[in-house]
Amino acid sequence: MPGILTLAPVLPVVVLDDVADAVPLARALVAGGLPAVEVTLRTEAALGAIRAIAAEVPEATVGAGTVLDAGHVAGAAAAGARFLVSPGWTEPLLAAARAAGLPFLPGVSSASEVMALLERGVREMKFFPAEASGGVAWLKSLGAALPAARFCPTGGIGPGSAPDYLALPNVGCVGGTWMLPADALARHDWGRITRLAREAAALRA
């Protein structure tokens, strides 16, 4: 599997309350040019949603987000997740992700955390919460000191700020939710989500 950061310029961060929405939502995102889908483990429906997407939307690369411990890793792997994303990281979580053999984006928000992961051979990371932790300026500064690290900034990013992040050499993609407005999800307006996904996919064009 290609690196998570190279799948698309934007990684949709999905929160689902109904497993029935998973497949049409994933198809809508793929149709718009966003094949990677991060389903966060924040709801009861999350693992079922991952399982459904993995089984029925083979053109999507579905992953699990908000992965906090080894139990989450095991559950996500069993459901068919192809990558893992966490808001932070611990040694046990890193070990569990490696044991599962799944690509893992551990979350960081300080230079010390980045250095610790680089020491452990991790080069791809999630910068979270991006806007609250220094945003584009932080990543620019860090890139000069720690050029080996590459990031998926997530948290507070929208279509207006995403291009500034994507222009940085140490940013592979950004995570966001703006292509998934709550009213479109509630109305099952998959066409609107596809249009928003298409606009997001073009941000790096």
LOSE-90258 format. One record per residue (C-alpha): residue in one letter; z, y, x. Coordinates in Angstrom, 1 decimal, padded with zeros to 4 digits, m for minus. Layout:
# LOSE-90258
 residu     up  north   east
      A      Z      Y      X
...
***
This chain:
# LOSE-90258
 residu     up  north   east
      M  000.0  000.0  000.0
      P m000.8  003.5  001.3
      G  002.1  005.8  002.1
      I  003.7  007.3 m001.0
      L  002.9  010.8  000.3
      T m000.8  010.1  000.3
      L m001.3  008.7 m003.2
      A m001.9  012.0 m004.9
      P m000.9  015.7 m004.3
      V  001.6  015.5 m007.1
      L  004.1  012.8 m008.0
      P  005.0  013.0 m011.7
      V  008.8  012.5 m012.2
      V  009.1  010.7 m015.6
      V  012.1  010.3 m017.8
      L  011.5  007.9 m020.7
      D  013.7  007.1 m023.7
      D  011.3  004.7 m025.3
      V  009.5  001.9 m023.6
      A  006.7  002.1 m026.0
      D  005.7  005.4 m024.5
      A  005.4  004.0 m020.9
      V  001.9  002.5 m021.0
      P  000.1  005.3 m022.8
      L  001.8  007.9 m020.6
      A  000.9  006.1 m017.4
      R m002.7  005.8 m018.6
      A m002.8  009.5 m019.4
      L m001.5  010.4 m015.9
      V m004.0  008.0 m014.2
      A m006.9  009.4 m016.2
      G m005.9  012.9 m015.0
      G m006.0  011.8 m011.3
      L m002.3  011.1 m010.8
      P m002.0  007.4 m010.1
      A  001.6  007.4 m008.7
      V  004.3  007.5 m011.4
      E  008.0  007.8 m010.6
      V  010.1  006.5 m013.5
      T  013.6  007.7 m013.0
      L  016.5  005.2 m013.6
      R  018.3  007.7 m015.9
      T  017.8  006.0 m019.2
      E  018.2  002.6 m020.8
      A  014.5  002.4 m021.2
      A  013.6  002.9 m017.5
      L  013.4 m000.6 m016.2
      G  011.5 m001.8 m019.3
      A  009.1  001.1 m018.8
      I  008.5  000.2 m015.1
      R  008.0 m003.4 m016.2
      A  005.4 m002.4 m018.9
      I  003.5 m000.1 m016.6
      A  003.4 m002.7 m013.8
      A  002.1 m005.3 m016.1
      E m000.4 m003.3 m018.2
      V m001.6 m000.4 m016.1
      P m002.7 m002.0 m012.8
      E m004.5  001.2 m011.7
      A m001.1  003.0 m011.6
      T  001.3  002.7 m008.7
      V  004.7  002.8 m010.5
      G  007.9  003.5 m008.7
      A  011.6  003.9 m009.5
      G  013.4  007.2 m009.1
      T  017.1  008.2 m009.0
      V  017.7  004.9 m007.1
      L  021.4  005.1 m006.1
      D  022.6  001.7 m005.0
      A  021.6 m001.9 m004.1
      G  021.8 m002.8 m007.8
      H  019.2 m000.2 m008.7
      V  017.0 m001.5 m005.9
      A  017.2 m005.1 m007.1
      G  016.5 m004.1 m010.7
      A  013.6 m001.9 m009.8
      A  012.0 m004.6 m007.6
      A  012.4 m007.2 m010.3
      A  010.8 m004.9 m012.8
      G  007.7 m004.5 m010.6
      A  008.4 m001.1 m008.9
      R  006.2 m000.6 m005.9
      F  008.2  002.2 m004.3
      L  011.7  003.7 m004.5
      V  012.9  007.3 m004.6
      S  016.5  008.6 m004.2
      P  018.1  012.0 m004.4
      G  020.0  011.2 m001.2
      W  020.7  008.2  001.0
      T  023.4  006.0  002.3
      E  023.3  003.2  004.9
      P  023.7  000.5  002.3
      L  021.0  002.0  000.1
      L  018.6  002.2  003.1
      A  019.4 m001.4  004.0
      A  018.8 m002.6  000.5
      A  015.4 m000.8  000.2
      R  014.3 m002.3  003.6
      A  015.5 m005.8  002.5
      A  013.4 m005.4 m000.7
      G  010.4 m004.5  001.4
      L  009.5 m001.5 m000.8
      P  008.5  001.9  000.5
      F  011.4  004.3  000.1
      L  011.7  008.0 m000.1
      P  015.3  008.9  000.7
      G  016.4  012.4 m000.3
      V  017.5  015.0  002.2
      S  018.5  018.6  002.1
      S  019.7  019.3  005.7
      A  018.4  019.0  009.2
      S  021.2  016.6  010.1
      E  020.1  014.2  007.3
      V  016.5  014.3  008.5
      M  017.6  013.6  012.1
      A  019.7  010.7  011.0
      L  016.7  009.1  009.2
      L  014.3  009.8  012.0
      E  016.7  007.9  014.3
      R  016.4  005.0  011.9
      G  012.7  005.0  011.9
      V  012.2  006.8  008.6
      R  009.4  009.4  008.6
      E  008.7  010.0  004.9
      M  011.5  011.7  002.9
      K  012.1  013.5 m000.4
      F  013.3  017.1  000.0
      F  015.7  017.6 m002.9
      P  016.6  019.9 m004.6
      A  013.7  021.8 m003.0
      E  013.9  025.2 m004.5
      A  017.7  025.3 m004.4
      S  017.8  024.2 m000.8
      G  015.5  026.7  000.8
      G  012.1  025.8 m000.5
      V  009.0  026.6  001.5
      A  010.8  028.6  004.1
      W  013.2  025.7  004.9
      L  010.3  023.3  005.3
      K  008.4  025.7  007.6
      S  011.4  026.2  009.8
      L  012.2  022.4  009.9
      G  008.6  021.6  010.7
      A  008.8  023.4  014.0
      A  011.9  021.6  015.1
      L  011.3  018.1  013.6
      P  007.5  017.7  013.3
      A  007.7  013.9  012.9
      A  009.2  014.2  009.4
      R  007.0  014.5  006.3
      F  008.2  015.3  002.8
      C  007.8  015.2 m000.9
      P  009.7  018.3 m002.1
      T  011.0  017.9 m005.6
      G  013.3  020.1 m007.8
      G  012.3  023.3 m009.4
      I  008.6  023.1 m008.4
      G  005.9  024.1 m010.8
      P  002.2  024.8 m010.8
      G  002.8  028.3 m009.4
      S  004.8  027.2 m006.4
      A  003.3  023.8 m005.7
      P  000.2  025.1 m003.7
      D  002.6  026.9 m001.2
      Y  004.3  023.6 m000.5
      L  001.1  021.6 m000.4
      A m000.3  024.0  002.2
      L  002.5  023.0  004.7
      P  001.5  020.4  007.3
      N  004.8  018.5  006.9
      V  004.3  018.1  003.1
      G  002.4  015.1  001.8
      C  002.9  015.7 m002.0
      V  005.3  017.4 m004.4
      G  007.3  015.9 m007.2
      G  007.4  017.6 m010.6
      T  007.6  017.4 m014.3
      W  005.5  020.3 m015.5
      M  002.6  018.0 m016.5
      L  005.0  016.2 m018.9
      P  006.2  018.9 m021.4
      A  008.8  017.6 m023.8
      D  006.8  018.6 m026.9
      A  003.7  016.7 m025.7
      L  005.8  013.6 m025.1
      A  007.5  013.9 m028.5
      R  004.1  014.3 m030.2
      H  002.4  011.6 m028.1
      D m000.2  014.2 m027.1
      W m001.6  012.1 m024.2
      G m004.7  014.2 m024.1
      R m002.7  017.3 m023.2
      I m000.8  015.3 m020.5
      T m004.1  014.2 m019.0
      R m005.4  017.8 m018.9
      L m002.2  019.0 m017.2
      A m002.4  016.0 m014.8
      R m005.9  016.9 m013.9
      E m004.9  020.5 m013.2
      A m002.1  019.2 m011.0
      A m004.3  016.8 m009.1
      A m006.7  019.7 m008.3
      L m003.9  021.8 m006.7
      R m004.9  020.7 m003.2
      A m008.6  020.7 m003.8
***
